[in-house]
Amino acid sequence: MDAELFRCYLVDKDPQGNVRAELTRRPLDELPGGDVLIRVDYSSLNYKDALAVRGHPGVVKRLPMVVGVDAAGTVVESGVYEFVEGDPVLVTGFDLGVTHWGGWAQYVRVPQQWVVPMPPGLTPKESMMLGTAGLTAALCVRALQEHDVKPGSGPVVVTGASGGVGSVAVALLSQLGYDVVAVTGKPAARNYLQQLGARQVVPRQAVTDTGGKPLLSRQWAGAVDTVGGDILSTLLRSTRHFGCVAACGNAADARLPITVYPFILRGITLAGVDAAMCPMPVRHELWQKLAGPWKPKHLAQIARSVQLDEVQQHAEQILAGQLRGRLVVRVAGEDQPQKGHEAG
Ligand SMILES: NC(=O)c1ccc[n+]([C@@H]2O[C@H](COP(=O)([O-])OP(=O)(O)OC[C@H]3O[C@@H](n4cnc5c(N)ncnc54)[C@H](OP(=O)(O)O)[C@@H]3O)[C@@H](O)[C@H]2O)c1
C-alpha cells in the first residue's frame, strides 16, 4: 500500500525559495509516522489553513507540509487496540497541518492520542462543517458557562460573527437561550445572523472604542471574541461586573491595548481558548455535545462544501475576512489513490 500515491494539497518552496502550494500526489510512505492511518472523507477550511497555504511561518513549522488542521474519515490501518479498521473518526488540531501532514489529503497518519471516535449523531461531513471552528466556539461557550455567564445574565456579544467560529458561536449561544448580539463588518450578513438566532446585529464600530478610557459603561454579560485588538479591549472594558470574555482569535489584530482596571475593579475574566491543544477529555465532552444537544440546527446554512481542488481560491477570501460561515472540503469522491511513481 505504501507505494500508492495519494492526492494531497502540498506547500513547499521552489528552487528559487518561493512558497508554492499545489494539489499533487505523493507516495503513502511519505506520510509521517503514527499509530492510525485514516482515509479522509472531509476536511475544512479554517483561517489557519489559509495562512498555511501561504506558508506562513507562524503556522507551518516545516516544509513540505500538507495543509489542513481538520480531518474526518475512516480508519484503514491501526497499530493500537483503541481503533480498528472501519472506525469512523475525526482529528482536529494538535500538530495536524502544522508540523504533521494534514487533512487536505486522501490520507492522514496520526498518533492515536489525536483521534476522536466519530460521536453518534454526527456524520463525517457534519463533523467537518463544525471542525476546529466548531470546537473553538464550543470551548468559548464552555468558558462562559464555567464563569457563571448564564442565559439570563444579559446580552452576550459575538465578534467576527459571520466567520466560521463566530457563526457557530452565535448558533450555539442562541440555541442555549442566550441573548446574542452579533458584531459583523458585513451589512449583508444581517439576515443570516438573525436566522442563526442573533437578537441584535451591530456593526464593528458599535464595539470599537479607541478613546483610551480604562473602563466604559457596563453593557455585556460576556463575549466571544474572534478578532482581538481594539474590539477585544472595548469588550473587556464594557463587560459587567464578574463577566467573562472568551478570546480565541486575532482576525483584526494580535495586540490588546488594555489596563488592569477591568480585571481589578470589575472582576472580569479574560478566558483564553486554544482548540488545537484542547485536552482529550474536554474534546470528548464537547464533541458529544456538538453531536447532541448543542448540534446547531442551522448547520446547513452555516456550511457549504467545496472540492479539494477548489479550496485555494477560498483561502484568499477567508484571509480578507470575506467568507461567510464555514467551508467543508470534500476529499472522498476525488479520484482514488493510484499505483505508480511520484507525480509532480
Ligand atoms: N484559539 C483557537 O483555538 C482558534 C481556533 C480557530 C480559529 N481561531 C482564530 O479565530 C479567528 C476566526 O477564525 P475563523 O476560522 O472563524 O475565521 P473567519 O471565518 O475568517 O472569521 C473571521 C471573521 O472576523 C471578522 N473580521 C475579519 N477581519 C476583521 C477586522 N479587521 N476587524 C474586525 N473583524 C474582522 C469577519 O467577520 P465579520 O465580517 O462578521 O465581522 C471574519 O469573517 C482567527 O483569528 C483564527 O485564527 C483560533
The ligand as a MOL file (V3000), in Angstrom:
LIG
                    3D

  0  0  0     0  0            999 V3000
M  V30 BEGIN CTAB
M  V30 COUNTS 48 52 0 0 0
M  V30 BEGIN ATOM
M  V30 1 N -7.6890 29.8940 19.5040 0
M  V30 2 C -8.1170 28.9080 18.7650 0
M  V30 3 O -8.0830 27.7450 19.1580 0
M  V30 4 C -8.6690 29.2140 17.4080 0
M  V30 5 C -9.3510 28.2480 16.6810 0
M  V30 6 C -9.9360 28.6100 15.4580 0
M  V30 7 C -9.7750 29.9000 14.9840 0
M  V30 8 N -9.0580 30.7910 15.7100 0 CHG=1
M  V30 9 C -8.8980 32.1790 15.2730 0
M  V30 10 O -10.1790 32.7720 15.3340 0
M  V30 11 C -10.2950 33.7380 14.3060 0
M  V30 12 C -11.5080 33.4180 13.4530 0
M  V30 13 O -11.2750 32.1910 12.7570 0
M  V30 14 P -12.3090 31.7260 11.6550 0
M  V30 15 O -11.8220 30.4150 11.1420 0
M  V30 16 O -13.6920 31.8780 12.1720 0 CHG=-1
M  V30 17 O -12.0320 32.8500 10.5410 0
M  V30 18 P -13.0940 33.5740 9.5970 0
M  V30 19 O -14.1100 32.6040 9.1360 0
M  V30 20 O -12.3190 34.3380 8.6090 0
M  V30 21 O -13.8080 34.6220 10.5710 0
M  V30 22 C -13.1680 35.7930 10.9830 0
M  V30 23 C -14.1800 36.9230 10.9450 0
M  V30 24 O -13.6130 38.0380 11.6570 0
M  V30 25 C -14.1530 39.2340 11.1330 0
M  V30 26 N -13.0440 40.0940 10.7570 0
M  V30 27 C -12.1260 39.8920 9.7670 0
M  V30 28 N -11.2600 40.9220 9.7050 0
M  V30 29 C -11.6370 41.7750 10.6710 0
M  V30 30 C -11.1390 43.0470 11.1030 0
M  V30 31 N -10.0640 43.6200 10.5300 0
M  V30 32 N -11.7590 43.6590 12.1310 0
M  V30 33 C -12.8260 43.0900 12.7430 0
M  V30 34 N -13.3640 41.9030 12.3670 0
M  V30 35 C -12.7580 41.2710 11.3530 0
M  V30 36 C -15.0050 38.8440 9.9300 0
M  V30 37 O -16.3420 38.6980 10.3840 0
M  V30 38 P -17.4450 39.8710 10.2140 0
M  V30 39 O -17.3280 40.3360 8.8000 0
M  V30 40 O -18.7310 39.1950 10.5330 0
M  V30 41 O -17.0740 40.9610 11.1730 0
M  V30 42 C -14.4790 37.4750 9.5620 0
M  V30 43 O -15.4250 36.7250 8.8560 0
M  V30 44 C -8.9640 33.7180 13.5530 0
M  V30 45 O -8.1150 34.7090 14.0990 0
M  V30 46 C -8.4100 32.3320 13.8590 0
M  V30 47 O -7.0220 32.2920 13.7580 0
M  V30 48 C -8.4980 30.4640 16.8950 0
M  V30 END ATOM
M  V30 BEGIN BOND
M  V30 1 1 1 2
M  V30 2 2 2 3
M  V30 3 1 2 4
M  V30 4 1 4 5
M  V30 5 2 4 48
M  V30 6 2 5 6
M  V30 7 1 6 7
M  V30 8 2 7 8
M  V30 9 1 8 9
M  V30 10 1 8 48
M  V30 11 1 9 10
M  V30 12 1 9 46
M  V30 13 1 10 11
M  V30 14 1 11 12
M  V30 15 1 11 44
M  V30 16 1 12 13
M  V30 17 1 13 14
M  V30 18 2 14 15
M  V30 19 1 14 16
M  V30 20 1 14 17
M  V30 21 1 17 18
M  V30 22 2 18 19
M  V30 23 1 18 20
M  V30 24 1 18 21
M  V30 25 1 21 22
M  V30 26 1 22 23
M  V30 27 1 23 24
M  V30 28 1 23 42
M  V30 29 1 24 25
M  V30 30 1 25 26
M  V30 31 1 25 36
M  V30 32 1 26 27
M  V30 33 1 26 35
M  V30 34 2 27 28
M  V30 35 1 28 29
M  V30 36 1 29 30
M  V30 37 2 29 35
M  V30 38 1 30 31
M  V30 39 2 30 32
M  V30 40 1 32 33
M  V30 41 2 33 34
M  V30 42 1 34 35
M  V30 43 1 36 37
M  V30 44 1 36 42
M  V30 45 1 37 38
M  V30 46 2 38 39
M  V30 47 1 38 40
M  V30 48 1 38 41
M  V30 49 1 42 43
M  V30 50 1 44 45
M  V30 51 1 44 46
M  V30 52 1 46 47
M  V30 END BOND
M  V30 END CTAB
M  END
